Amino acid sequence: MSDLHVYEYALLHVVPRIERGERINAGVLVYCRPLSYVGARTHLDEARLLALDPAADVDGVRAALRAVEGVCAGGDAAGQAAHDDPGRRFRWLIAPRSTIVQPGPVHTGLTADPGAETERLLDLLVR
């Protein structure tokens, strides 16, 4: 029996001006069904965001990113999604939306530790 489990992940993009099509990576969502894990880690590079749009609502973007982390964490921080299973919360978060914080396409991988993989992906793809 392998210690590796299939997981899915998506990047969180910040798109300050949709008409320009520019974006920065600001987080990662990870879902591992076999381990009932859903997690998000975010990191906003404020200087890069302001370089794309000097009038960007940095506080609003930070609040949106915190909300994503809250939905993943479950409990009171998840609001209405508090009682949803991890897979349902992940699917809701990766649904396409036209807001300043948008999920990217879903990719897959193998991991023994989805929490550590979330950190690794954040370091590799966002920071």
Backbone bond lengths (Angstrom), bond angles and torsions (degrees), N, CA, C in turn:
res aa  C-N    CA-C-N  psi(-1)  N-CA   C-N-CA  omega(-1)  CA-C   N-CA-C  phi
1 M - - - 1.458 - - 1.526 109.06 -
2 S 1.309 115.84 132.03 1.458 121.29 -177.98 1.526 111.08 -83.38
3 D 1.329 114.79 147.51 1.464 120.02 175.30 1.521 111.72 -86.70
4 L 1.319 116.26 -2.10 1.463 120.38 -178.39 1.525 110.57 -91.90
5 H 1.322 115.28 142.18 1.462 122.24 -179.79 1.519 109.23 -127.82
6 V 1.316 115.76 145.65 1.461 121.12 175.99 1.525 108.71 -69.74
7 Y 1.318 115.43 137.47 1.465 120.52 173.89 1.518 108.66 -135.05
8 E 1.314 115.21 161.35 1.460 122.78 175.98 1.514 108.04 -119.75
9 Y 1.328 115.98 148.56 1.461 118.36 175.96 1.518 110.40 -146.76
10 A 1.316 114.07 155.43 1.465 121.84 175.48 1.521 108.34 -142.14
11 L 1.312 115.40 144.65 1.458 120.63 174.81 1.516 109.71 -82.76
12 L 1.311 115.55 150.68 1.467 121.43 170.50 1.523 107.10 -101.16
13 H 1.316 115.71 125.13 1.460 121.68 179.74 1.526 109.71 -106.66
14 V 1.314 115.43 144.43 1.456 120.60 169.99 1.527 106.23 -105.65
15 V 1.324 114.75 122.42 1.463 122.64 -178.01 1.527 107.10 -119.27
16 P 1.334 117.07 90.18 1.468 118.99 -172.85 1.525 114.64 -69.31
17 R 1.340 116.85 -31.15 1.467 119.93 179.40 1.523 107.85 -136.35
18 I 1.313 114.98 97.15 1.460 121.61 -172.98 1.527 112.51 -55.44
19 E 1.322 116.84 -33.31 1.458 119.88 -177.44 1.528 112.70 -67.91
20 R 1.319 116.94 -20.51 1.467 120.29 179.07 1.519 112.49 -92.16
21 G 1.324 117.70 -19.06 1.460 120.82 177.32 1.516 114.66 73.61
22 E 1.318 117.92 9.75 1.471 121.15 179.99 1.523 109.64 -87.59
23 R 1.322 115.36 147.08 1.459 119.38 -179.60 1.512 110.33 -153.20
24 I 1.338 114.41 159.56 1.467 120.83 171.94 1.521 107.60 -127.39
25 N 1.313 115.85 150.15 1.461 121.10 174.82 1.520 108.07 -78.08
26 A 1.330 115.77 133.65 1.473 119.30 -177.66 1.519 113.00 -133.68
27 G 1.314 117.95 3.78 1.460 118.48 179.17 1.504 111.76 178.62
28 V 1.322 114.30 173.23 1.457 121.27 178.85 1.526 108.90 -140.48
29 L 1.329 115.56 138.89 1.465 123.47 175.13 1.519 107.56 -110.49
30 V 1.319 117.44 134.81 1.461 121.45 179.33 1.520 108.93 -130.12
31 Y 1.342 114.76 135.38 1.463 121.46 177.47 1.525 108.94 -131.65
32 C 1.328 116.40 127.22 1.458 122.53 177.10 1.529 107.67 -127.21
33 R 1.319 115.45 99.91 1.470 120.65 -175.99 1.522 113.40 -59.18
34 P 1.345 119.57 -46.29 1.469 118.65 -177.29 1.535 113.66 -58.84
35 L 1.328 116.98 -27.24 1.466 120.83 -178.55 1.532 112.18 -106.19
36 S 1.337 116.80 8.06 1.478 122.35 -179.19 1.530 111.45 50.70
37 Y 1.318 115.12 44.23 1.472 120.85 -177.11 1.519 110.00 -110.22
38 V 1.299 116.62 132.32 1.459 122.70 165.44 1.527 105.90 -137.34
39 G 1.319 115.81 130.51 1.453 119.64 -178.48 1.514 111.36 -149.28
40 A 1.300 114.83 156.41 1.465 121.32 176.98 1.514 108.39 -139.03
41 R 1.305 114.69 141.85 1.465 121.79 172.30 1.513 106.18 -131.85
42 T 1.319 115.96 138.29 1.453 120.33 -177.57 1.521 110.82 -129.02
43 H 1.322 113.92 156.08 1.463 121.94 175.87 1.525 106.72 -154.66
44 L 1.314 116.37 115.83 1.459 120.62 -179.87 1.518 110.16 -101.56
45 D 1.322 115.51 119.25 1.463 121.80 173.99 1.526 106.67 -86.60
46 E 1.311 115.03 93.78 1.466 121.75 -174.43 1.530 111.94 -58.69
47 A 1.320 117.38 -40.26 1.466 120.42 -179.09 1.528 111.09 -63.08
48 R 1.323 117.41 -41.60 1.469 120.48 178.37 1.521 111.10 -65.94
49 L 1.338 116.19 -41.42 1.460 119.89 178.15 1.527 110.82 -60.33
50 L 1.329 115.87 -47.27 1.469 119.94 -178.54 1.527 112.33 -69.67
51 A 1.325 117.42 -24.09 1.464 119.96 174.83 1.533 110.13 -68.35
52 L 1.342 116.79 -34.30 1.463 120.23 177.44 1.517 111.99 -77.09
53 D 1.326 115.98 -35.29 1.461 120.32 -178.91 1.526 109.03 -152.50
54 P 1.329 117.25 98.63 1.464 120.70 -178.70 1.528 114.02 -58.15
55 A 1.336 117.32 -19.66 1.459 120.61 179.97 1.537 112.50 -98.93
56 A 1.320 117.28 11.69 1.475 120.64 -177.92 1.525 111.00 -59.58
57 D 1.307 116.18 143.92 1.462 123.31 178.21 1.531 108.85 -83.79
58 V 1.309 116.28 84.25 1.469 121.81 -175.71 1.528 110.78 -60.40
59 D 1.319 117.64 -43.66 1.471 120.27 179.57 1.526 111.07 -62.62
60 G 1.318 116.81 -39.71 1.461 120.96 178.48 1.519 112.04 -65.01
61 V 1.327 116.58 -40.78 1.461 120.84 178.15 1.525 109.84 -64.79
62 R 1.327 116.75 -45.09 1.470 119.59 177.99 1.534 111.30 -59.72
63 A 1.318 117.16 -40.37 1.467 120.88 178.72 1.527 110.78 -63.97
64 A 1.321 117.43 -41.05 1.470 121.06 178.90 1.526 110.79 -64.79
65 L 1.319 116.85 -40.99 1.473 120.37 178.66 1.524 110.86 -66.47
66 R 1.332 117.56 -40.59 1.469 120.79 176.17 1.524 111.03 -62.32
67 A 1.318 116.83 -37.39 1.464 120.90 179.34 1.524 110.76 -63.37
68 V 1.327 117.51 -40.14 1.464 121.00 177.15 1.522 109.82 -61.91
69 E 1.325 116.79 -46.03 1.466 119.68 178.20 1.530 110.27 -60.84
70 G 1.331 117.37 -37.80 1.457 121.44 179.49 1.516 112.64 -64.94
71 V 1.332 116.63 -41.60 1.465 119.70 178.19 1.524 109.90 -63.03
72 C 1.319 117.73 -40.68 1.459 120.68 178.62 1.523 111.48 -65.14
73 A 1.314 116.51 -39.33 1.465 120.60 -177.40 1.524 111.97 -68.27
74 G 1.314 117.49 -26.29 1.465 120.79 -178.59 1.519 110.28 77.86
75 G 1.312 116.46 -164.91 1.457 121.30 -179.26 1.514 111.46 64.46
76 D 1.318 116.30 -158.06 1.465 121.64 -177.16 1.529 112.64 -57.78
77 A 1.346 117.05 -32.21 1.463 120.67 -178.28 1.527 112.28 -66.95
78 A 1.327 117.99 -17.15 1.462 121.39 -176.61 1.522 113.20 -87.98
79 G 1.320 117.24 -6.40 1.464 119.50 179.63 1.516 111.40 61.42
80 Q 1.337 116.56 -131.84 1.461 121.18 -178.10 1.521 112.82 -64.50
81 A 1.323 117.64 -22.61 1.469 121.48 -179.44 1.524 112.45 -83.93
82 A 1.315 118.21 2.78 1.464 122.65 -174.22 1.524 113.40 -54.00
83 H 1.316 117.24 -35.21 1.459 119.74 -175.85 1.522 113.35 -100.99
84 D 1.322 116.93 3.12 1.458 120.14 176.48 1.520 110.13 -75.99
85 D 1.331 116.42 150.88 1.462 119.68 177.35 1.531 109.14 -72.76
86 P 1.334 117.76 163.00 1.467 120.90 -176.66 1.531 113.68 -55.48
87 G 1.330 117.67 -40.35 1.461 120.42 -179.31 1.517 112.36 -63.30
88 R 1.298 116.55 -41.40 1.472 120.62 179.27 1.529 110.51 -65.90
89 R 1.332 117.36 -40.86 1.471 119.73 178.01 1.524 110.50 -63.52
90 F 1.355 117.01 -42.70 1.465 120.58 178.73 1.524 110.36 -61.37
91 R 1.332 117.56 -47.95 1.468 121.12 -178.78 1.530 111.23 -61.16
92 W 1.317 116.94 -38.21 1.458 119.65 178.33 1.526 110.27 -65.14
93 L 1.335 117.22 -41.03 1.463 121.15 -177.75 1.519 113.06 -70.68
94 I 1.338 117.77 -29.01 1.469 119.28 -178.79 1.521 112.85 -91.01
95 A 1.329 117.27 -1.41 1.469 119.87 178.08 1.526 109.59 -62.81
96 P 1.340 117.08 136.92 1.472 119.58 179.80 1.526 111.37 -57.96
97 R 1.315 114.72 141.35 1.467 120.38 176.31 1.523 108.23 -150.37
98 S 1.301 115.13 156.66 1.461 119.70 -179.71 1.521 108.96 -111.72
99 T 1.306 115.11 65.02 1.455 122.29 174.47 1.516 107.71 -118.52
100 I 1.294 117.29 179.77 1.463 120.05 -178.59 1.534 111.83 -68.09
101 V 1.345 117.99 -30.37 1.473 121.91 174.93 1.520 107.61 -104.75
102 Q 1.343 115.77 118.73 1.460 121.70 -175.19 1.524 111.04 -128.42
103 P 1.340 116.84 142.71 1.460 119.50 174.88 1.527 110.22 -79.73
104 G 1.311 115.38 148.77 1.454 120.76 174.37 1.515 110.07 -93.22
105 P 1.332 117.24 -172.60 1.460 120.53 178.69 1.534 111.52 -66.81
106 V 1.313 115.25 157.60 1.466 121.50 -179.32 1.522 109.71 -89.09
107 H 1.326 115.66 136.72 1.457 123.81 176.50 1.524 107.94 -123.27
108 T 1.324 116.97 166.35 1.465 120.35 -179.45 1.519 110.87 -125.96
109 G 1.320 114.67 164.24 1.457 121.68 176.71 1.511 109.80 -165.26
110 L 1.320 115.45 -173.58 1.457 122.73 177.62 1.519 108.76 -124.22
111 T 1.324 116.30 139.58 1.459 120.26 -179.97 1.525 110.31 -152.83
112 A 1.312 115.61 152.94 1.463 121.78 171.35 1.521 110.23 -96.48
113 D 1.339 116.44 -19.62 1.459 121.53 -175.58 1.532 109.25 -140.04
114 P 1.336 117.85 94.54 1.462 119.09 -176.28 1.530 114.09 -64.78
115 G 1.326 118.24 -28.96 1.457 119.95 176.43 1.518 111.43 -64.59
116 A 1.326 115.99 -45.26 1.464 120.68 177.30 1.525 110.72 -66.26
117 E 1.328 116.71 -35.71 1.464 120.61 178.69 1.525 110.91 -65.84
118 T 1.322 116.83 -36.12 1.463 120.76 176.81 1.521 109.89 -60.59
119 E 1.322 116.69 -45.74 1.477 120.78 177.86 1.523 111.46 -63.99
120 R 1.339 116.76 -42.04 1.463 120.82 -179.16 1.526 110.66 -62.39
121 L 1.337 116.71 -44.65 1.456 120.60 179.38 1.533 111.50 -65.34
122 L 1.320 116.97 -37.80 1.461 120.13 176.85 1.527 110.20 -60.80
123 D 1.321 116.85 -46.13 1.475 120.57 179.10 1.517 111.62 -64.94
124 L 1.321 117.00 -40.66 1.464 121.73 -175.71 1.515 112.93 -74.27
125 L 1.328 117.64 -41.46 1.454 121.24 -169.28 1.526 116.31 -109.23
126 V 1.330 116.83 -13.70 1.463 118.86 -175.11 1.519 112.76 -119.38
127 R 1.302 117.54 -50.83 1.480 119.63 -175.82 1.507 112.46 -72.87
